């Protein structure tokens, strides 16, 4: 984001990623490991450390944005479920 002149967005994303790294204990994570259960665990972690609801929402929203950027840059694979009639 810094490279394209979005300094504030880059700082916001780094703040969120640092929070998520604290939750993960600095462990690496593959995009395919990100699922709804992990997000619920992270949200529970934030509540457990008494983060106010606005900050929790801020972090969750930013994680979604970061993930969506990774998808745009084809850094992860989207799985599509085809419905059969």
Secondary structure, 3 states (H helix, E strand, C coil): CHHHCCHHHHHHHHHHHHHHHHHHCCCCCCHHHCCHHHHHHHHHHHHHCCCCHHHHHHHHHHHHHHHHHHHHCCCCCCCCCCCCC
